[in-house]
């Protein structure tokens, strides 16, 4: 039975090809990331209006990213975001990005959920004003929590 020898030059070439393949794969995956800046967070409850800090989120294709938007005064608001490519039946609107958002608001030990979807096309502005309302109620007493913020993505 013949022995197979691996020469150092051949082993070096295989290593280089493997390294190039790994680098190319990582570059392809990084192109599926989008930075989303969330600024000017305002939360309004029956106790008053409160402001939250700015948040910078890196959204990744096919991954759900949880983000806490505001926490304080007995209220916590978070959102889970997921991006995907948007494909339209109208070929002029292909190349869009869709963001699916599920908001969770906990207030007075009760939780409410609101879902929203945003679609951005290549030629459109990548800024949006988001406003969501959560209604909490016990019997005839109702309380309301509003959140608004400005979201923007780089071009």
TIPA-164263 format. One record per residue (C-alpha): residue in three letters; x, y, z; chain. Coordinates in nm, 2 decimals, decimal comma. Example, Ala and Ser with C-alpha at 12.3 -4.5 7.8 and 13.67 -1.06 7.14 Angstrom:
['ala'; [1,23; -0,45; 0,78]; 'A'];
['ser'; [1,37; -0,11; 0,71]; 'A'];
// end
This chain:
['unk'; [0,00; 0,00; 0,00]; 'A'];
['unk'; [0,15; 0,34; -0,10]; 'A'];
['unk'; [0,21; 0,61; 0,16]; 'A'];
['unk'; [0,08; 0,95; 0,09]; 'A'];
['unk'; [0,31; 1,24; 0,18]; 'A'];
['unk'; [0,19; 1,59; 0,23]; 'A'];
['unk'; [0,46; 1,83; 0,13]; 'A'];
['unk'; [0,49; 2,15; 0,34]; 'A'];
['unk'; [0,42; 2,37; 0,03]; 'A'];
['unk'; [0,09; 2,19; -0,05]; 'A'];
['unk'; [-0,01; 2,21; 0,31]; 'A'];
['unk'; [0,06; 2,58; 0,31]; 'A'];
['unk'; [-0,15; 2,63; 0,00]; 'A'];
['unk'; [-0,44; 2,44; 0,16]; 'A'];
['unk'; [-0,42; 2,66; 0,47]; 'A'];
['unk'; [-0,42; 2,98; 0,26]; 'A'];
['unk'; [-0,73; 2,86; 0,06]; 'A'];
['unk'; [-0,91; 2,77; 0,39]; 'A'];
['unk'; [-0,82; 3,11; 0,54]; 'A'];
['unk'; [-0,94; 3,30; 0,23]; 'A'];
['unk'; [-1,27; 3,10; 0,24]; 'A'];
['unk'; [-1,32; 3,19; 0,61]; 'A'];
['unk'; [-1,25; 3,56; 0,54]; 'A'];
['unk'; [-1,49; 3,57; 0,24]; 'A'];
['unk'; [-1,76; 3,40; 0,44]; 'A'];
['unk'; [-1,73; 3,64; 0,73]; 'A'];
['unk'; [-1,74; 3,94; 0,49]; 'A'];
['unk'; [-2,06; 3,80; 0,34]; 'A'];
['unk'; [-2,22; 3,77; 0,68]; 'A'];
['unk'; [-2,12; 4,12; 0,79]; 'A'];
['unk'; [-2,31; 4,27; 0,50]; 'A'];
['unk'; [-2,63; 4,15; 0,66]; 'A'];
['unk'; [-2,58; 4,39; 0,96]; 'A'];
['unk'; [-2,76; 4,72; 0,98]; 'A'];
['unk'; [-2,70; 4,98; 1,25]; 'A'];
['unk'; [-3,01; 5,14; 1,39]; 'A'];
['unk'; [-2,99; 5,45; 1,61]; 'A'];
['unk'; [-3,28; 5,52; 1,85]; 'A'];
['unk'; [-3,29; 5,87; 1,98]; 'A'];
['unk'; [-3,52; 6,11; 2,16]; 'A'];
['unk'; [-3,71; 5,84; 2,35]; 'A'];
['unk'; [-4,01; 5,98; 2,53]; 'A'];
['unk'; [-4,24; 5,79; 2,76]; 'A'];
['unk'; [-4,57; 5,94; 2,88]; 'A'];
['unk'; [-4,77; 5,79; 3,17]; 'A'];
['unk'; [-5,03; 5,92; 3,41]; 'A'];
['unk'; [-4,74; 6,02; 3,64]; 'A'];
['unk'; [-4,58; 6,25; 3,37]; 'A'];
['unk'; [-4,35; 6,25; 3,08]; 'A'];
['unk'; [-4,00; 6,09; 3,10]; 'A'];
['unk'; [-3,71; 6,07; 2,87]; 'A'];
['unk'; [-3,48; 5,77; 2,80]; 'A'];
['unk'; [-3,13; 5,77; 2,67]; 'A'];
['unk'; [-3,01; 5,70; 2,31]; 'A'];
['unk'; [-2,96; 5,34; 2,20]; 'A'];
['unk'; [-2,75; 5,20; 1,91]; 'A'];
['unk'; [-2,85; 4,86; 1,79]; 'A'];
['unk'; [-2,69; 4,64; 1,53]; 'A'];
['unk'; [-2,96; 4,44; 1,36]; 'A'];
['unk'; [-2,86; 4,11; 1,20]; 'A'];
['unk'; [-3,05; 3,93; 0,93]; 'A'];
['unk'; [-3,24; 3,63; 1,06]; 'A'];
['unk'; [-3,17; 3,72; 1,42]; 'A'];
['unk'; [-3,41; 3,87; 1,68]; 'A'];
['unk'; [-3,25; 4,14; 1,88]; 'A'];
['unk'; [-3,40; 4,24; 2,22]; 'A'];
['unk'; [-3,36; 4,61; 2,33]; 'A'];
['unk'; [-3,47; 4,78; 2,64]; 'A'];
['unk'; [-3,60; 5,13; 2,54]; 'A'];
['unk'; [-3,70; 5,26; 2,88]; 'A'];
['unk'; [-3,70; 5,14; 3,24]; 'A'];
['unk'; [-3,81; 5,35; 3,53]; 'A'];
['unk'; [-4,10; 5,48; 3,74]; 'A'];
['unk'; [-4,27; 5,14; 3,75]; 'A'];
['unk'; [-4,26; 5,11; 3,37]; 'A'];
['unk'; [-4,04; 4,90; 3,14]; 'A'];
['unk'; [-4,07; 4,91; 2,77]; 'A'];
['unk'; [-3,86; 4,68; 2,55]; 'A'];
['unk'; [-3,87; 4,58; 2,18]; 'A'];
['unk'; [-3,76; 4,27; 1,99]; 'A'];
['unk'; [-3,65; 4,36; 1,63]; 'A'];
['unk'; [-3,59; 4,14; 1,33]; 'A'];
['unk'; [-3,48; 4,25; 0,98]; 'A'];
['unk'; [-3,53; 4,08; 0,65]; 'A'];
['unk'; [-3,51; 4,16; 0,29]; 'A'];
['unk'; [-3,84; 4,29; 0,15]; 'A'];
['unk'; [-3,96; 4,14; -0,18]; 'A'];
['unk'; [-4,25; 4,31; -0,35]; 'A'];
['unk'; [-4,47; 4,20; -0,64]; 'A'];
['unk'; [-4,38; 4,54; -0,79]; 'A'];
['unk'; [-4,03; 4,51; -0,92]; 'A'];
['unk'; [-3,97; 4,88; -0,87]; 'A'];
['unk'; [-3,99; 4,83; -0,50]; 'A'];
['unk'; [-3,75; 4,54; -0,46]; 'A'];
['unk'; [-3,44; 4,59; -0,26]; 'A'];
['unk'; [-3,62; 4,70; 0,05]; 'A'];
['unk'; [-3,56; 4,62; 0,42]; 'A'];
['unk'; [-3,84; 4,52; 0,65]; 'A'];
['unk'; [-3,81; 4,56; 1,03]; 'A'];
['unk'; [-4,06; 4,36; 1,24]; 'A'];
['unk'; [-4,09; 4,49; 1,59]; 'A'];
['unk'; [-4,27; 4,34; 1,89]; 'A'];
['unk'; [-4,30; 4,59; 2,18]; 'A'];
['unk'; [-4,35; 4,48; 2,54]; 'A'];
['unk'; [-4,46; 4,72; 2,80]; 'A'];
['unk'; [-4,48; 4,63; 3,17]; 'A'];
['unk'; [-4,67; 4,88; 3,39]; 'A'];
['unk'; [-4,82; 4,81; 3,74]; 'A'];
['unk'; [-4,71; 4,44; 3,71]; 'A'];
['unk'; [-4,91; 4,39; 3,39]; 'A'];
['unk'; [-4,77; 4,34; 3,04]; 'A'];
['unk'; [-4,91; 4,45; 2,70]; 'A'];
['unk'; [-4,77; 4,37; 2,36]; 'A'];
['unk'; [-4,79; 4,57; 2,04]; 'A'];
['unk'; [-4,65; 4,46; 1,70]; 'A'];
['unk'; [-4,54; 4,69; 1,42]; 'A'];
['unk'; [-4,37; 4,66; 1,08]; 'A'];
['unk'; [-4,16; 4,92; 0,89]; 'A'];
['unk'; [-4,04; 4,89; 0,53]; 'A'];
['unk'; [-3,76; 5,10; 0,38]; 'A'];
['unk'; [-3,67; 5,11; 0,01]; 'A'];
['unk'; [-3,33; 5,19; -0,13]; 'A'];
['unk'; [-3,43; 5,54; -0,25]; 'A'];
['unk'; [-3,63; 5,63; 0,07]; 'A'];
['unk'; [-3,52; 5,81; 0,38]; 'A'];
['unk'; [-3,40; 5,57; 0,65]; 'A'];
['unk'; [-3,54; 5,78; 0,93]; 'A'];
['unk'; [-3,87; 5,72; 1,10]; 'A'];
['unk'; [-4,08; 5,85; 1,39]; 'A'];
['unk'; [-4,23; 5,57; 1,59]; 'A'];
['unk'; [-4,52; 5,61; 1,83]; 'A'];
['unk'; [-4,69; 5,33; 2,02]; 'A'];
['unk'; [-4,96; 5,32; 2,28]; 'A'];
['unk'; [-5,03; 5,06; 2,55]; 'A'];
['unk'; [-5,37; 5,06; 2,73]; 'A'];
['unk'; [-5,39; 4,90; 3,08]; 'A'];
['unk'; [-5,72; 4,86; 3,25]; 'A'];
['unk'; [-5,90; 4,71; 3,55]; 'A'];
['unk'; [-6,27; 4,74; 3,53]; 'A'];
['unk'; [-6,36; 5,10; 3,44]; 'A'];
['unk'; [-6,02; 5,24; 3,53]; 'A'];
['unk'; [-5,79; 5,27; 3,24]; 'A'];
['unk'; [-5,43; 5,38; 3,23]; 'A'];
['unk'; [-5,22; 5,46; 2,92]; 'A'];
['unk'; [-4,85; 5,45; 2,84]; 'A'];
['unk'; [-4,72; 5,62; 2,53]; 'A'];
['unk'; [-4,37; 5,58; 2,38]; 'A'];
['unk'; [-4,22; 5,77; 2,09]; 'A'];
['unk'; [-3,87; 5,79; 1,95]; 'A'];
['unk'; [-3,68; 5,88; 1,64]; 'A'];
['unk'; [-3,51; 5,59; 1,45]; 'A'];
['unk'; [-3,25; 5,62; 1,18]; 'A'];
['unk'; [-3,03; 5,40; 0,98]; 'A'];
['unk'; [-2,72; 5,50; 0,77]; 'A'];
['unk'; [-2,77; 5,51; 0,40]; 'A'];
// end
